[in-house]
Amino acid sequence: MDNESFFKIPKVLFTDKYKGLSVEAKLLYCLMLDRMQLSAINGWCDKNGEVFIFYTIAETSEMLGCGHDKATRLQRELEKHNLLRRKYQGKGKPAKLYVLTVPKISVEPP
């Protein structure tokens, strides 16, 4: 049991704000969040100090077991919901992806 690793899923992804976000996009977001933590540990920051990741469409397709078009659609879905920002580098280099944080759920007292 000690060798098992897990992905965290922010509960806010299951609130009304993200109701239109597909389950697959939520899973992709969790995979990217996990990668972002690794990037932060390894110091992958841009000149502004923002942590970024590389997560290509091919890698998305492989991890989720889907085709190229669907993987592209899922990344765009995250962008549409302001969960992902893409910065193209050009010259055949992969885009830098900035995984944006979700707001915390506010718990109102009874």
C-alpha positions, 0 to 999 in steps of 0.5 A, a space after each residue: 500500500 505504501 508504493 501506491 500514488 494518487 492524483 488529487 481532484 479539486 472538489 471545486 471541479 464538481 461545482 456549478 462553475 465547472 458543470 460544463 467541463 467534461 470528466 475527461 477534461 477534469 482528469 486531464 487537469 489533475 494529470 497536469 496539476 501533478 506534472 506542475 508539482 514536479 516542474 515546481 520541484 525541478 525549478 521549471 519557471 519562466 522569466 516571470 517566475 511562473 511554473 510551466 509544464 510541457 504536456 503535448 497533445 501526443 502525451 495527452 492522447 497516450 495518457 487518456 487513451 484517446 485520439 489526437 483530435 480529442 486530446 486537442 479538444 480536451 486541452 482547449 476545453 481547459 483553456 475555455 474554462 480558464 484552467 490552462 494557459 498556453 504559450 507558444 514558443 514557435 520553431 517546432 518547440 512544444 508550447 509551455 502550459 501554465 496550469 491555473 489554480 481553481 478557486 477554493 470552495 467557500 464553506 458557509 457556516 450553517 
